[in-house]
Amino acid sequence: MSLLAPVRHGAATLGGSLLATATRATSAIRPAAKPLHPRGGVRRACLYRTGVDPAIGVEFLDAAGIDEVVVRESRAIGLPHALPDIHGLAIRVPNADGSHGDLLLATTGWGRVSRFVLTASRSTYGRPMTTLLPYRTAAGPVVLGARTNGHDTIELSCSVRDGAWRRFADLRLSGKDAQEYAEGDADISFDPVLNRLPGLDQYGWVERLREPAYDEARADRGRG
């Protein structure tokens, strides 16, 4: 395992650099308030957590509770609505200390392998979504997933390693407010690297993969 660490470190660093370069190039070609997931809208939602048993060791996943959250539905590439795109769902959850944690999910498959593969869809919830990259927890690597189970209700699940999905919450979306949806989008930026939920830690290789692109996105917003 120790022999693989330098390889994984190098691959993640290279991948992060490539993602940052792609973000920079995209921003130059198509200036936008958000170079990542440029087309989207913000809405309010309520997260009804039922918890999981046996516990994983992350209060957000293990414990029942109700959270008032903010979500953003988006299109990753920003293609016209008539065309399929990679759809994103960002969820901002309040932490007990007054801070907040951001979860970012994108359209993927739902299987043991396909949950790690981005896919396109014509509609926001036309495909399942996952966090794609795992979180580090006491129970091992955990991936979060979401898929619709009814009108304006999204079922949230978690999986340890590549195990079976276990439902831990329902996300119930509010109706879209036209003014909030159109004008409030640029005022909030979701960042899973800086804004974390307790117990859902980033692996070092995940940080090295994500951080350069998010640094570039933050800098681009500052230049805008």
C-alpha positions in Angstrom: 0.0 0.0 0.0 2.8 2.4 0.8 4.3 1.8 -2.7 1.0 3.0 -4.2 0.9 6.2 -2.2 3.4 8.2 -4.3 1.6 7.1 -7.5 -1.8 8.1 -6.1 -0.3 11.4 -4.9 1.2 12.1 -8.3 -2.0 11.1 -10.2 -4.2 13.3 -8.0 -1.8 16.3 -8.3 -1.7 15.9 -12.1 -5.5 15.5 -12.3 -6.0 18.6 -10.1 -3.7 20.6 -12.4 -5.6 19.5 -15.5 -8.9 20.3 -13.9 -7.7 23.8 -13.0 -6.4 24.3 -16.5 -9.8 23.2 -17.9 -11.6 25.6 -15.5 -9.4 28.5 -16.5 -9.8 27.8 -20.2 -13.6 27.4 -19.9 -13.8 30.7 -18.0 -11.7 32.5 -20.8 -13.9 31.1 -23.5 -17.2 31.6 -21.7 -17.0 34.3 -19.0 -19.6 33.6 -16.3 -20.2 34.4 -12.6 -19.5 30.6 -12.0 -17.0 28.9 -14.3 -18.1 25.6 -12.7 -21.7 24.7 -13.3 -22.5 28.1 -14.8 -26.3 27.6 -15.4 -28.4 27.0 -12.4 -30.8 28.3 -9.8 -31.1 28.4 -6.0 -34.1 27.2 -4.0 -34.9 26.4 -0.4 -35.5 22.8 0.8 -36.0 20.8 4.0 -33.8 17.8 4.8 -35.6 15.1 6.9 -32.9 12.8 8.2 -33.9 9.3 9.4 -30.4 8.1 10.1 -28.8 4.7 9.3 -28.4 1.5 11.4 -25.8 0.2 12.0 -24.2 3.6 12.4 -21.3 4.8 10.3 -19.8 7.2 12.8 -20.9 10.4 11.2 -23.7 12.2 13.0 -25.1 13.8 9.8 -25.7 10.3 8.5 -26.4 8.4 11.7 -28.8 10.7 13.6 -32.4 11.7 12.8 -33.1 15.4 12.5 -34.5 18.2 10.3 -32.4 20.8 8.6 -33.5 23.8 6.7 -31.1 23.9 3.7 -30.3 25.8 0.5 -29.9 23.9 -2.7 -28.6 24.8 -6.2 -29.6 22.8 -9.3 -27.3 23.3 -12.2 -25.9 22.3 -15.5 -22.2 21.5 -15.5 -21.4 22.4 -19.1 -24.1 25.0 -19.5 -25.5 23.6 -22.8 -28.9 24.8 -24.1 -31.8 23.2 -22.1 -32.9 21.2 -25.1 -29.6 19.2 -25.0 -28.5 16.6 -22.4 -26.0 17.9 -19.8 -24.3 16.8 -16.6 -26.6 18.0 -13.9 -25.5 19.0 -10.4 -27.2 19.3 -7.0 -25.5 21.3 -4.3 -26.8 21.2 -0.8 -25.8 23.7 2.0 -26.4 22.2 5.4 -26.0 24.2 8.7 -23.5 22.9 11.3 -24.1 23.1 15.0 -21.3 25.7 15.5 -22.9 28.1 13.1 -20.8 27.2 10.1 -22.1 25.2 7.2 -21.1 22.2 5.1 -21.6 21.9 1.3 -22.4 18.7 -0.5 -22.0 18.5 -4.3 -23.5 15.7 -6.4 -23.6 15.2 -10.1 -25.5 12.8 -12.4 -23.9 9.4 -12.6 -25.0 5.8 -12.5 -26.2 3.9 -9.4 -24.2 0.7 -9.7 -21.0 -0.4 -7.9 -18.9 1.0 -10.7 -21.2 3.4 -12.6 -21.7 5.5 -9.4 -18.2 6.8 -10.1 -18.9 7.7 -13.7 -20.4 11.0 -14.8 -23.4 10.8 -17.2 -25.6 13.3 -19.0 -29.3 13.7 -18.7 -32.0 15.9 -20.2 -33.5 16.8 -16.9 -32.1 17.6 -13.4 -33.3 14.4 -11.8 -33.4 12.2 -15.0 -30.4 10.2 -13.7 -29.2 9.3 -10.1 -26.5 11.6 -8.6 -23.5 10.9 -6.4 -20.7 12.7 -4.8 -18.5 10.8 -7.3 -15.5 11.0 -4.9 -15.6 9.3 -1.5 -15.4 10.9 1.9 -13.1 9.6 4.6 -15.0 8.3 7.7 -14.3 6.0 10.6 -16.2 3.3 8.7 -14.1 3.7 5.6 -14.7 5.6 2.3 -18.3 6.8 2.0 -20.1 7.9 -1.2 -23.4 9.9 -1.0 -26.1 9.5 -3.6 -29.4 11.0 -4.5 -32.3 10.0 -6.7 -35.9 11.2 -7.0 -38.7 9.1 -5.4 -41.5 11.5 -6.2 -42.5 15.0 -7.1 -40.1 17.5 -5.4 -38.7 14.8 -3.1 -35.2 13.5 -3.4 -34.0 10.4 -1.5 -30.5 10.7 -0.1 -28.4 7.5 0.5 -24.9 6.6 1.5 -22.6 3.7 0.7 -19.5 2.4 2.5 -16.9 1.5 -0.1 -18.8 0.0 -3.0 -21.5 -1.6 -0.8 -25.3 -1.4 -0.9 -27.0 2.0 -0.8 -28.6 2.9 2.5 -31.2 5.7 2.7 -30.5 8.3 5.4 -32.7 11.3 4.4 -35.4 12.8 2.2 -34.8 16.2 0.6 -38.1 18.0 0.0 -37.7 20.9 -2.3 -39.7 24.1 -2.1 -41.4 25.7 -5.1 -39.1 27.8 -7.2 -39.3 31.6 -6.5 -38.8 33.2 -9.9 -36.8 36.2 -8.6 -34.7 34.1 -6.2 -34.1 31.5 -9.0 -33.0 34.1 -11.5 -31.1 36.7 -9.3 -30.0 34.8 -6.2 -27.8 32.3 -8.1 -24.7 34.4 -8.3 -24.8 35.4 -4.7 -24.0 31.9 -3.2 -21.0 29.7 -4.0 -20.8 26.1 -2.9 -17.4 24.8 -2.0 -17.0 21.2 -0.6 -13.2 21.8 0.0 -13.7 24.7 2.4 -17.1 24.0 3.8 -17.3 20.6 5.4 -19.8 18.6 7.5 -18.2 17.1 10.7 -17.1 13.5 10.2 -17.1 13.7 6.4 -13.4 14.4 5.8 -11.6 14.8 2.5 -8.9 12.3 1.6 -5.6 14.0 0.8 -5.7 12.8 -2.8 -9.3 14.1 -3.2 -8.1 17.5 -1.9 -5.2 17.5 -4.4 -7.7 16.6 -7.2 -10.3 19.2 -6.3 -8.5 22.2 -4.8 -6.7 23.6 -7.9 -10.0 23.8 -9.8 -11.8 25.4 -6.9 -8.9 27.9 -6.4 -9.2 28.9 -10.0 -13.0 29.2 -9.7 -12.6 31.4 -6.6 -10.1 33.6 -8.3 -12.3 34.0 -11.3 -15.2 35.1 -9.2 -12.9 37.6 -7.6 -11.8 39.0 -11.0 -15.5 39.2 -12.0 
